């Protein structure tokens, strides 16, 4: 799996870490970021489909 490096404001990371760990929604920060990216891409696909910009190019 490719690795990605990014800069993120500390406040966003701190807020994200509230949801990471045992008995939380995500097992790791990386898992939370992957999930957020997938959700965002799904939403963008829906928007593109509504506007006729997506023609099966998943």
C-alpha positions as CSV (number, residue, x, y, z in Angstrom):
1,X,0.0,0.0,0.0
2,X,1.5,3.4,-0.9
3,X,2.3,5.8,1.9
4,X,1.2,9.4,1.9
5,X,2.7,12.2,4.0
6,X,0.7,15.4,4.8
7,X,0.8,18.4,7.0
8,X,-2.3,18.9,9.2
9,X,-3.1,21.6,11.7
10,X,-2.6,20.4,15.3
11,X,-6.2,21.2,16.2
12,X,-7.6,18.9,13.5
13,X,-5.3,16.1,14.5
14,X,-6.3,16.5,18.2
15,X,-10.0,16.5,17.2
16,X,-9.4,13.4,15.1
17,X,-7.6,11.5,17.9
18,X,-10.7,11.8,20.1
19,X,-12.3,9.2,17.8
20,X,-9.3,6.9,17.6
21,X,-8.4,4.0,20.0
22,X,-9.9,1.1,21.9
23,X,-13.7,1.4,22.1
24,X,-13.7,4.2,19.6
25,X,-14.8,4.4,15.9
26,X,-11.3,4.1,14.4
27,X,-8.4,1.9,15.3
28,X,-5.8,4.4,14.1
29,X,-5.4,7.9,12.7
30,X,-4.5,6.4,9.3
31,X,-7.8,4.4,9.4
32,X,-9.8,7.5,10.2
33,X,-8.1,9.5,7.4
34,X,-8.7,6.6,4.9
35,X,-12.3,6.4,5.9
36,X,-12.8,10.2,5.6
37,X,-11.2,10.1,2.1
38,X,-13.4,7.3,0.9
39,X,-16.5,9.1,2.2
40,X,-15.5,12.3,0.5
41,X,-14.8,10.6,-2.8
42,X,-18.2,8.9,-2.6
43,X,-19.8,12.3,-2.1
44,X,-17.9,13.8,-4.9
45,X,-19.0,10.9,-7.2
46,X,-22.6,11.6,-6.3
47,X,-22.3,15.3,-7.0
48,X,-20.5,14.6,-10.3
49,X,-23.2,12.0,-11.3
50,X,-26.0,14.6,-10.5
51,X,-24.2,17.1,-12.8
52,X,-23.6,14.6,-15.6
53,X,-19.8,14.7,-15.1
54,X,-19.3,11.0,-14.1
55,X,-19.5,8.5,-16.9
56,X,-18.4,5.3,-15.2
57,X,-14.8,6.5,-14.6
58,X,-14.5,5.1,-11.0
